[in-house]
Every structure is written in C-alpha cells, then in structure tokens.
Amino acid sequence: MGIQDRDYYREGSSFLDAWNRQGVTVWLIAVTCVVFFLQYLPGSPLVSAGRYDPWRVQDGEAWRLFTPMFLHDGLLHLFFNMLLLYLVGTRLEEVYGRTEFLVTYLLAGVFAQAFYYLGWVADIAPGNPTVGASGAISAVLVMYACNFPRQQVLLYFVIPMPVWLLATIYIGLDLIGVFGGNRGGIAYFVHLGGVVFGAVYFLAGVRFTSLFGSRRGSAARVVPRLRVVPADAVEEDAPPPTRSATAGGPPREGGAPEDSLEKRLDQVLAKVSRDGQGSLTPEEREILFRASELYKKRRK
C-alpha cells in the first residue's frame, strides 16, 4: 500500500472515517456532551442515579464514584471542563498514547471522587452530592504542567502565563477553598484528589496499560498523522537528519526504498499511538522525518 493510500494522507474522506481517526479526547468530550443533554430530558433519571452521594456510596452504590465525571450541573460547567480537556488532552495523548490516556483519565475521575468520599468519612469534607469531571480535569492539568511547564497559555483568554503558574494558581484556590472554609457549592476536595492523582502518576512514571498486560490492538487506528515539518522547524528533541535520512540517501534495506520506508513507518506510527512520542528512538524519529520529506514531494 502506497503512502498516498493511507488514512492520514488522504485529502478527502467520509464523515465516519474522519470521526474514526479522532483521539479519545474528542470521543470523551462527545460522550460527555451527549450525556449532558440527555440528563435534561424530561423525566431523565441520569442525575439522580449517577451523581456522587456519599450516603448512597456507603450503601454499596460504588458506581457513583465513576458516573459523576460524565454529568454536569450547567452549560458553563460543561463548557470550561471540556475546553480544558481538549486543550491538554490532545497533547497528552501524543505523550502517553491513546489507550494509556483514556485509562488514566477514567481512573483519575474515580480516584478524585474516592478522595472526596474518604474526606467525608474522616469528617473533613462535606457530604454534598456532586457532579462534574473536575477531578479528572485537575489530574490532566497537573500532568500537562509537569510535562510542558513552560508552555504559554492565556488565562481567561487574555493574560499570558506559563502553564506551571496556571496550575499553581488553580491548586492554591482549591487549598484556600478547603482550608479557608469557603466551600460553597464547589467540591474542592474532588479537585485536590485529581491534583494528587496527576502528580503521583507523573512522579511514579507508571503506565497502566503495561500493568494490565498486553497492549496489542490498542492502535486499531493510528491517531498521530504524518505532518509536513519544515527543515528549519524540527522538534527540539529530534536529532538532526543524517545523510541516510534525506530523500536522496541510499535505502537501509533491500528492495524499493519507498516500500521499505512504508513498512517501517507503519510500525513507528503504531508505537506512537500506543506509547506516545516520548517512546521513540532516534532511529524511529529519523524514519518519521524521511516519511515527511517524501510526503512533501508528493504534495508538490
């Protein structure tokens, strides 16, 4: 199969094909938005059956530690949570891989609610019923700040600041909310639970997909797509291309150079989807560069 026949090369594709190529971040946002509108249908039982309620959890309804992350109590609550998820989630998928990010997001939401529940059991957290994905969002924000601390963001779309400072402000407000007694209608303990999860996950360097065993099949469709990278804008951590990386260099394997490149490119893209870009070796980054050069030539 030629490079031009792959999904990431095609300029035209059907609507379903386009959706199938989306990462889990987009799917999480889509599912959460659908649930949000379903919960407002007349007679919908979603909120009453799925919101966090410590008394119900104590009675054995453990699913209430999971379902609240897909429920929201207002359009603004939903909008800001999903906006932040999109901004940081799509980048984290490139770092950790599609399956790993999905598992981490879901576990972060459960951990944050469990943290809130344990605080209630210890009589240091209120027992108010809650909904929202803020616990999982807090976790991915901390993970993003740990991976890209100097990345510039706009607070309220106006004030520029590095993401580490934004995360620090976010955590500080939650600590004030918890220990300052200003609990109001915001579940600050859930936020802090997400912060704890995200920080521990990053520092421990654990990968849940490796703990669960085989990761085969996690890249049924490769999320990362081949990008045309100008020669003067190669990523900071990518090594400079060697002579063999240029279009005119000799192939490393027997047979047609393009066929050899395509075969190795498929393997590299599958690895990126599974484990993230950080798992690539210098040789595998070189393969991406060579494929990018070939792609540019075909576009001319």
Phi, psi and omega per residue, in radians:
M1 nan 2.242 -3.139
G2 -1.309 2.800 3.133
I3 -1.032 -0.643 -3.109
Q4 -1.170 -0.237 -3.130
D5 -1.559 -0.152 -3.085
R6 -1.371 2.801 -3.107
D7 -1.075 -0.680 -3.052
Y8 -1.316 -0.165 3.125
Y9 -1.657 -0.585 -3.001
R10 -1.079 2.369 3.097
E11 -1.443 -0.561 3.140
G12 -2.001 2.421 3.121
S13 -2.737 2.836 -3.119
S14 -1.306 2.892 3.135
F15 -1.059 -0.754 -3.127
L16 -1.149 -0.675 3.099
D17 -1.084 -0.708 3.136
A18 -1.098 -0.732 3.124
W19 -1.179 -0.639 -3.141
N20 -1.146 -0.401 -3.136
R21 -1.524 -0.090 -3.139
Q22 -1.256 2.676 3.088
G23 -1.397 3.065 -3.094
V24 -1.195 -0.417 3.109
T25 -1.044 -0.816 3.133
V26 -1.122 -0.703 3.126
W27 -1.164 -0.689 3.089
L28 -1.067 -0.741 3.116
I29 -1.128 -0.752 -3.129
A30 -1.099 -0.802 -3.137
V31 -1.107 -0.758 -3.128
T32 -1.105 -0.703 3.132
C33 -1.177 -0.696 3.108
V34 -1.089 -0.793 3.127
V35 -1.081 -0.683 -3.137
F36 -1.014 -0.801 -3.124
F37 -1.279 -0.546 3.084
L38 -1.183 -0.568 -3.088
Q39 -1.226 -0.298 3.134
Y40 -1.702 0.078 3.028
L41 -1.196 2.538 -3.137
P42 -0.979 2.247 3.114
G43 1.354 0.152 -3.121
S44 -1.153 2.291 -3.129
P45 -1.632 0.103 -2.979
L46 -1.059 -0.780 -3.091
V47 -1.206 -0.843 -3.106
S48 -1.129 -0.561 -3.100
A49 -1.558 -0.358 -3.017
G50 -2.011 -0.252 -3.097
R51 -1.209 2.738 3.091
Y52 -1.250 2.259 3.084
D53 -2.517 1.925 -3.044
P54 -1.037 -0.575 3.139
W55 -1.186 -0.681 3.115
R56 -1.234 -0.656 3.084
V57 -1.093 -0.718 3.115
Q58 -1.084 -0.517 3.124
D59 -1.447 0.036 3.065
G60 1.892 0.031 -3.139
E61 -1.497 1.223 -3.011
A62 -1.165 -0.370 -3.131
W63 -1.099 -0.309 3.139
R64 -1.240 -0.099 2.995
L65 -1.490 -0.236 -3.101
F66 -1.880 -0.815 -2.994
T67 -1.162 -0.481 -3.099
P68 -1.027 -0.451 -3.085
M69 -1.205 -0.205 3.109
F70 -1.833 0.094 3.141
L71 -2.044 2.557 3.116
H72 -2.480 2.652 -3.051
D73 -1.714 0.203 3.107
G74 -3.138 2.814 -3.077
L75 -1.163 -0.678 3.125
L76 -1.159 -0.690 3.086
H77 -1.017 -0.815 3.120
L78 -1.117 -0.805 -3.052
F79 -1.053 -0.880 -3.070
F80 -1.216 -0.626 3.081
N81 -1.132 -0.793 -3.101
M82 -1.266 -0.568 3.077
L83 -1.102 -0.812 3.136
L84 -1.150 -0.679 3.102
L85 -1.064 -0.740 -3.134
Y86 -1.146 -0.766 -3.061
L87 -1.132 -0.685 -3.091
V88 -1.722 -0.523 -3.060
G89 -1.168 -0.732 -3.118
T90 -1.097 -0.609 3.126
R91 -1.323 -0.671 -3.140
L92 -1.176 -0.513 3.064
E93 -1.059 -0.625 3.118
E94 -1.196 -0.533 -3.113
V95 -1.390 -0.819 -2.997
Y96 -1.782 -0.306 -3.046
G97 1.669 2.744 -3.020
R98 -1.107 -0.916 -3.067
T99 -1.169 -0.740 -3.134
E100 -1.076 -0.739 -3.138
F101 -1.141 -0.726 3.134
L102 -1.060 -0.854 -3.129
V103 -1.078 -0.743 -3.122
T104 -1.117 -0.753 3.134
Y105 -1.065 -0.814 -3.109
L106 -1.167 -0.754 3.121
L107 -1.153 -0.603 3.106
A108 -1.099 -0.722 3.117
G109 -1.110 -0.737 3.119
V110 -1.151 -0.768 -3.133
F111 -1.078 -0.735 -3.123
A112 -1.080 -0.739 3.111
Q113 -1.205 -0.656 3.100
A114 -1.132 -0.642 3.089
F115 -1.078 -0.748 3.094
Y116 -1.103 -0.747 -3.134
Y117 -1.117 -0.765 3.130
L118 -1.140 -0.595 3.052
G119 -1.125 -0.644 3.089
W120 -1.189 -0.738 3.104
V121 -1.057 -0.661 3.137
A122 -1.433 0.034 3.102
D123 1.113 0.598 3.059
I124 -2.098 -0.005 3.104
A125 -2.276 2.545 3.119
P126 -1.195 2.874 -3.127
G127 -1.863 0.525 -3.109
N128 -1.235 2.372 3.010
P129 -1.081 2.473 -3.089
T130 -2.413 2.764 2.984
V131 -2.421 2.777 3.066
G132 2.253 2.740 -3.135
A133 -1.696 0.267 -3.005
S134 -1.073 -0.553 3.123
G135 -1.123 -0.855 3.112
A136 -1.160 -0.643 3.116
I137 -1.117 -0.713 3.102
S138 -1.055 -0.703 -3.134
A139 -1.105 -0.834 -3.095
V140 -1.239 -0.505 3.062
L141 -1.133 -0.765 3.104
V142 -1.122 -0.746 3.103
M143 -1.047 -0.722 3.128
Y144 -1.135 -0.767 3.141
A145 -1.111 -0.595 3.116
C146 -1.255 -0.622 -3.123
N147 -1.428 -0.611 -3.087
F148 -2.310 1.101 -3.002
P149 -1.064 -0.527 -3.069
R150 -1.684 0.082 3.093
Q151 -1.093 2.239 -3.113
Q152 -1.420 2.352 3.088
V153 -2.290 2.893 3.130
L154 -1.954 1.965 3.060
L155 -1.262 2.196 -3.069
Y156 0.986 0.494 3.102
F157 1.126 0.249 -3.062
V158 -2.287 -0.871 -2.977
I159 -1.576 1.998 3.131
P160 -1.343 2.447 3.089
M161 -2.856 2.715 3.069
P162 -1.210 2.629 -3.041
V163 -1.147 -0.464 3.107
W164 -1.121 -0.612 3.121
L165 -1.243 -0.692 3.089
L166 -1.052 -0.781 3.129
A167 -1.121 -0.666 3.117
T168 -1.109 -0.770 3.102
I169 -1.082 -0.760 3.141
Y170 -1.029 -0.816 -3.139
I171 -1.180 -0.706 3.131
G172 -1.050 -0.734 3.118
L173 -1.125 -0.642 3.102
D174 -1.172 -0.712 3.115
L175 -1.125 -0.702 3.079
I176 -1.099 -0.724 3.134
G177 -1.100 -0.636 -3.115
V178 -1.352 -0.919 -3.018
F179 -1.583 -0.221 3.108
G180 -1.599 -0.038 3.093
G181 1.405 0.017 3.141
N182 -1.561 1.160 -3.024
R183 -1.437 -0.629 3.069
G184 0.849 -2.406 3.122
G185 -1.788 0.276 -3.112
I186 -1.839 2.289 -3.114
A187 -1.495 1.365 -3.098
Y188 -1.088 -0.557 3.138
F189 -1.128 -0.597 3.091
V190 -1.132 -0.761 3.106
H191 -1.023 -0.821 -3.120
L192 -1.144 -0.596 3.060
G193 -1.056 -0.721 3.082
G194 -1.144 -0.679 3.108
V195 -1.071 -0.797 3.134
V196 -1.066 -0.791 -3.128
F197 -1.070 -0.859 -3.102
G198 -1.076 -0.724 -3.133
A199 -1.176 -0.781 -3.135
V200 -1.143 -0.699 3.134
Y201 -1.051 -0.802 -3.118
F202 -1.167 -0.799 -3.072
L203 -1.206 -0.614 -3.116
A204 -1.320 -0.431 -3.132
G205 1.176 0.389 -3.113
V206 -1.340 2.655 3.033
R207 -2.228 1.978 -3.056
F208 -1.110 -0.612 -3.119
T209 -1.126 -0.565 3.091
S210 -1.292 -0.537 3.095
L211 -1.221 -0.546 -3.110
F212 -1.391 -0.074 3.108
G213 1.833 -2.448 -3.032
S214 -1.092 2.451 3.099
R215 -1.900 0.239 -3.116
R216 -1.098 2.359 3.116
G217 1.603 -0.049 -3.122
S218 -1.273 -0.222 -3.108
A219 -2.080 0.902 3.134
A220 -0.994 -0.653 3.003
R221 -2.283 2.254 -3.061
V222 -1.349 2.214 -3.133
V223 -1.326 -0.917 -3.111
P224 -1.080 2.369 3.121
R225 -1.940 2.665 -3.113
L226 -1.138 2.230 -3.139
R227 -1.987 2.534 3.058
V228 -1.447 2.010 -3.090
V229 -1.898 2.064 3.100
P230 -1.044 2.651 -3.070
A231 -1.075 -0.513 -3.108
D232 -1.666 0.208 -3.114
A233 -2.315 0.621 3.101
V234 -1.218 2.548 -3.112
E235 -0.951 2.624 -3.064
E236 -1.005 -0.711 -3.037
D237 -1.565 0.050 3.131
A238 -1.502 2.342 3.132
P239 -1.239 2.666 3.114
P240 -1.100 2.519 -3.109
P241 -1.162 2.441 3.073
T242 -1.538 3.084 -3.130
R243 -1.037 -0.641 -3.120
S244 -1.232 -0.238 -3.137
A245 -1.487 -0.225 -3.112
T246 -1.388 2.819 -3.080
A247 -1.092 -0.508 -3.079
G248 -1.586 -0.027 -3.093
G249 -1.265 2.784 -3.115
P250 -1.285 2.543 3.110
P251 -1.172 2.617 -3.135
R252 -1.475 -0.334 -3.104
E253 -2.133 2.849 3.093
G254 -1.201 2.845 3.130
G255 1.637 -3.029 -3.136
A256 -1.146 2.375 -3.127
P257 -1.023 -0.705 -3.092
E258 -1.167 -0.719 3.125
D259 -1.096 -0.722 3.120
S260 -1.109 -0.755 -3.136
L261 -1.119 -0.759 -3.105
E262 -1.096 -0.711 -3.127
K263 -1.107 -0.748 -3.131
R264 -1.294 -0.563 3.123
L265 -1.097 -0.733 3.109
D266 -1.002 -0.734 -3.135
Q267 -1.148 -0.719 -3.123
V268 -1.169 -0.778 -3.136
L269 -1.122 -0.645 3.078
A270 -1.112 -0.680 3.125
K271 -1.172 -0.684 3.103
V272 -1.089 -0.771 3.125
S273 -1.106 -0.621 -3.072
R274 -1.408 -0.775 -2.967
D275 -2.086 -0.103 -3.129
G276 1.573 2.867 -3.085
Q277 -1.163 -0.502 -3.115
G278 -1.115 -0.261 -3.110
S279 -1.500 -0.136 -3.046
L280 -1.292 2.494 3.038
T281 -1.504 2.868 3.091
P282 -0.976 -0.655 3.138
E283 -1.144 -0.684 -3.142
E284 -1.225 -0.608 3.054
R285 -1.131 -0.612 3.102
E286 -1.108 -0.675 3.112
I287 -1.089 -0.747 3.103
L288 -1.065 -0.703 3.139
F289 -1.111 -0.774 -3.135
R290 -1.096 -0.730 3.124
A291 -1.128 -0.656 3.107
S292 -1.094 -0.719 3.105
E293 -1.097 -0.741 3.132
L294 -1.130 -0.688 3.124
Y295 -1.067 -0.761 -3.130
K296 -1.092 -0.684 -3.134
K297 -1.137 -0.660 -3.141
R298 -1.252 -0.402 -3.135
R299 -1.359 -0.377 -3.080
K300 -1.276 nan nan
